[in-house]
Amino acid sequence: MKNLFKVLLVVCFTTLGVSAQTVSIGPKVGLNLANYSGAVTNDRSLAALHVGGIVEIQLIDLVSIQPELLFSVQGASFENVKDVYNYVNLPIMGKIYPIEGLYGEIGPQIGFLLSANEKAIGNGEKAPFTQQIKTVDFGIGFGAGYKLPELGLSFGLRYNAGLSNFPKNNSRIKHGVFQIYTSWAFEL
């Protein structure tokens, strides 16, 4: 009888916990300031964009999980050329809200390469080199932001640090992307 009572309590609390979850979805857009980390020292940041969608699943009052699906332009700029990589990125961010509206976030990211081009600065000519780049890229993102609770509008800063070398020639070069973004999520 005691075991049955314990099982019923667990089922009740689990059901209450699941029903208390809120799910929000919406668009996300922002600015990437991308460059390389590792063996390259003469690169400059490449200003580009990222755009996509988010799903925020609130687990408890202070904690949520936020998977995202983003189109992201990454790379670096040099004196005469820009290396431009187009990725579909899937970050899964854990978010903590220590104060209402203010959040910190951290989580893994996997990216799938769509294309890689070297663009000449000035004349705009581009040379594809997608075959020289690994098709999957791993990273970790961390950042902070503020969410206007009544509107679902968020503003944030994030840094995505590359964990894997992306050239196929085994060069020790990784992506580093600083992001400034806004998102708008509405509850389902």
Secondary structure, 3 states (H helix, E strand, C coil): CHHHHHHHHHHHHHHHHHHCCEEEEEEEEEEEEEEEEECCCCCECEEEEEEEEEEEEEEECCEEEEEEEEEEEEEEECCCEEEEEEEEEEEEEEEEEEECCEEEEEEEEEEEEEEEEEEECCCCCEEECHHHECCEEEEEEEEEEEEECCCCEEEEEEEEEECCCCECCCCCEEEEEEEEEEEECEEC
